[in-house]
Amino acid sequence: MGGVEVAGGDGELAFRLVQLCNAQTGRPLTDDELRLIGGHPGQLD
C-alpha cells in the first residue's frame, strides 16, 4: 500500500477497501487512513 506498513488484517480486503475509498473521494488516502483500513478491514467492510 504505497510503502505504508500495516500489521495484521486481511490484505486483499484492505486493498479493495482502499480502492473503494479512493474512487469515492477522488483523492489519495493519507497514511493514517491507510493504516486504519489495513489494521481493521473486517470492521470497515
N, C-alpha and C positions, 0 to 999 in steps of 0.2 A: 504494500500500500504506500507507494511513494516514498519509501525509506523510513516510514514511521513504524517502529516496532510495537507490536501488541502481544500481550500474553494471553494464552488460552483462547477459548472461543472456537466457533466453527468458521474456518477460513472462507469456505465457499459462500455461506450465508452472509458473512460480513461483507464479502466482495459484492454480492448482489445488492445489499442494503446501501453500500457506498454508491453504487451505480444509480440506484433509485433516487437517493438524496441529491446527487449531483444533477440528475436530469430534472428533478423538481425545482431546484434553486437556480440552476444555470450557472453556478459558480463552483470553484474548487472548495472542497471541505477543508476546514482548519485541522491542525494537528490534534487539537483536543476533541473535535468531532470524530476524527478517525479512530482515536484511542477509545472513545466511548462506544462506537459501533464495534470495533474489534474486540473489546473486552466483554460486551454484553449483547451479542447479536440475537440470542434467543429471546431476550426481554424486549427487544425493539421490533421484532418481526410482527 
